[in-house]
Amino acid sequence: MLLLAMDTATPAVTVALHDGEAVVASSEQVDARRHGELLLPAVDRVLKEAGLKLDAVTGIVVGVGPGPYTGLRVGLVTAATFSSALGVPVHGLCTLDGLAYASGIDEPFAVATDARRKEVYWARYDDSRTRVTDAAVDRPAEIAERLAGLPVVGAGARLYPEAFPDARDPEHQSAAALAALAAERLASGDGGFLDPLPMYLRRPDAQVPKNYKVVTPQ
């Protein structure tokens, strides 16, 4: 097994290789505006670090979000392209699940990432492997009471400490954790993978204006 994992649903552009036993190479760069520019060089970098070529990969793992439209689609399109070119499966995982798994927390907690527009993407967990709610998007003040007393992992907790006073690491997504979670699920045969389709939860920021005036040449 050699899994190539990637996630661009958050400001972290992150890539990792996992051989079924451990992560053999990884890369994390936090830059919310350069997902398309940074992702492929990161793939090249982890392959070189591991001393492997792309054709050694037996499966692709990708974070499906939730996340903003532009960044999220970079990872998903790249994952689909590699899957098609290599003839290997692509396994989708909720981005929040990667952060939860990386936390290692074994008691109830939540994960919250920055959704912009003064909102967070979030979900609740019983432990680092068990999500108990669907991912959602809300304003921090609207969910603060529901999450009161719980640790909250992720950048969303750091951004809104008044709503989430018990912020925990990690702050940013890691493809290494996403790959390890996927390898664990593949080994157990339990599945739990999502279709590699974007989880937006809301409409993209850029939309065609309504009632615009059509100008035709005379």
C-alpha positions in Angstrom: 0.0 0.0 0.0 1.2 3.5 -0.8 -1.4 6.2 -0.2 -1.0 9.8 -1.5 -3.1 12.1 0.7 -3.9 15.7 0.1 -6.2 18.4 1.5 -6.8 22.0 0.3 -10.1 22.6 2.1 -8.5 24.9 4.7 -5.6 27.5 4.4 -3.2 24.5 4.8 -2.0 23.0 1.6 -0.9 19.6 2.8 0.3 16.4 1.2 1.6 13.1 2.6 2.6 9.6 1.7 1.6 6.6 3.8 2.9 3.1 3.2 0.2 1.3 5.3 2.4 1.3 8.4 3.5 4.9 8.8 3.8 8.3 7.1 6.9 8.2 5.0 6.9 11.9 3.8 4.7 15.0 4.4 4.4 18.6 3.5 2.3 21.4 5.2 2.2 25.0 4.0 -0.4 27.5 5.3 -1.4 30.0 2.6 -5.1 30.6 2.0 -4.6 32.2 -1.5 -2.1 29.9 -3.3 -3.6 26.4 -3.2 -3.3 25.9 -6.9 0.3 27.2 -7.0 1.5 25.1 -4.1 -0.2 21.7 -4.3 1.7 20.0 -7.2 5.1 21.2 -6.0 4.2 19.7 -2.6 3.4 16.4 -4.3 6.7 16.4 -6.1 8.5 17.3 -2.8 7.0 14.4 -0.8 7.7 11.9 -3.6 11.4 13.0 -3.8 11.7 12.9 0.0 10.4 9.3 0.0 12.6 8.4 -3.0 9.5 7.2 -4.9 7.8 7.9 -8.2 4.1 8.7 -8.7 3.4 5.4 -10.3 4.2 3.6 -7.0 1.0 5.1 -5.5 -1.8 2.6 -5.0 -4.5 4.9 -3.7 -5.4 8.6 -3.4 -6.9 10.1 -0.2 -8.4 13.6 -0.4 -10.2 15.9 2.1 -13.6 16.7 0.7 -14.2 19.6 3.0 -16.2 21.4 4.2 -14.3 24.4 2.8 -14.4 27.4 0.6 -15.1 26.8 -3.0 -11.9 27.8 -4.7 -9.4 26.2 -2.4 -11.4 23.0 -2.0 -11.7 22.2 -5.7 -8.0 22.4 -6.2 -7.4 19.2 -4.1 -10.4 17.4 -5.5 -9.6 18.0 -9.1 -5.9 17.0 -8.5 -7.0 13.8 -6.7 -9.4 12.9 -9.5 -6.7 13.5 -12.1 -4.1 11.4 -10.4 -6.7 8.6 -9.8 -7.6 8.6 -13.5 -4.0 8.7 -14.7 -2.8 6.0 -12.4 -5.9 3.8 -12.5 -6.1 3.8 -8.7 -9.1 4.5 -6.3 -9.6 7.8 -4.6 -10.9 7.8 -1.1 -12.7 10.9 0.3 -12.7 11.9 3.9 -14.3 14.8 5.8 -11.6 17.4 6.4 -12.8 17.8 10.0 -12.2 14.1 10.6 -8.5 14.6 9.8 -8.2 17.3 12.4 -10.1 15.2 14.9 -7.9 12.2 14.3 -4.8 14.3 14.7 -6.0 15.6 18.0 -5.8 12.2 19.7 -8.6 13.3 22.1 -10.5 10.4 23.7 -13.4 12.3 25.2 -16.2 14.4 23.6 -15.0 17.5 21.8 -15.6 19.5 18.6 -13.6 20.6 15.6 -14.1 24.1 14.1 -12.4 25.5 11.0 -12.6 29.0 9.5 -15.5 29.3 7.1 -14.9 33.1 6.5 -17.9 35.5 6.7 -17.5 35.3 10.5 -18.6 31.7 10.5 -17.0 28.3 11.2 -17.4 24.8 9.8 -17.8 22.4 12.7 -18.8 19.0 13.9 -19.0 17.1 17.3 -17.0 14.0 18.1 -17.2 11.3 20.9 -13.5 10.7 20.4 -10.8 11.2 17.7 -12.3 8.6 15.5 -16.0 9.0 16.0 -17.9 11.9 14.5 -21.5 12.2 16.0 -22.9 15.1 14.0 -22.9 16.0 10.3 -20.5 18.9 9.4 -22.3 22.2 9.5 -21.6 25.9 9.1 -22.7 28.5 11.7 -21.7 31.7 13.5 -19.7 30.9 16.6 -22.2 32.6 18.9 -25.0 30.4 17.6 -23.3 27.2 18.6 -21.3 28.3 21.7 -23.9 27.1 24.1 -24.2 23.7 22.3 -20.5 23.2 22.6 -20.1 24.7 26.1 -17.6 22.8 28.2 -16.1 21.0 25.3 -12.5 21.3 23.9 -12.6 22.6 20.4 -9.8 21.7 17.9 -8.9 23.8 14.9 -8.3 27.4 13.6 -12.0 28.3 14.3 -11.4 27.9 18.0 -8.4 30.2 17.8 -10.3 32.8 15.9 -13.3 33.0 18.3 -12.0 32.4 21.8 -15.0 34.1 23.3 -17.2 31.3 21.9 -14.6 28.5 22.2 -12.5 29.2 25.3 -10.9 25.7 25.4 -9.0 25.7 22.1 -6.9 22.7 21.4 -4.2 21.6 18.8 -3.9 21.0 16.0 -4.8 24.4 14.5 -4.3 23.3 10.9 -5.1 20.3 8.8 -2.5 17.7 8.2 -2.5 15.2 5.2 -0.3 12.9 7.4 -3.2 12.5 9.8 -5.7 12.1 6.9 -3.5 9.4 5.4 -3.1 7.6 8.7 -6.9 7.6 9.2 -7.5 6.3 5.7 -4.9 3.5 6.1 -6.5 2.5 9.4 -10.0 2.3 7.8 -8.7 0.4 4.8 -6.9 -2.1 7.0 -10.0 -2.7 9.1 -12.3 -3.0 6.1 -14.9 -0.8 7.8 -15.0 1.7 5.0 -16.3 5.1 6.1 -15.1 6.8 3.0 -17.0 9.6 1.1 -17.4 10.1 -2.6 -14.6 12.5 -3.7 -17.1 15.4 -4.2 -16.9 18.8 -2.7 -18.7 19.5 0.6 -19.4 23.2 0.3 -22.4 23.5 2.8 -23.2 26.9 1.2 -23.1 28.6 -2.2 -19.8 30.0 -3.5 -18.9 33.6 -2.9 -18.8 34.4 -6.7 -22.2 34.2 -8.3 -23.8 35.4 -11.6 -25.7 38.6 -10.8 -29.4 38.5 -10.9 -31.5 40.6 -13.3 -28.4 41.8 -15.2 -29.0 43.8 -18.4 -28.1 41.9 -21.6 -26.4 44.2 -24.1 -26.5 43.0 -27.7 -24.8 44.7 -30.7 -27.1 46.7 -33.0 
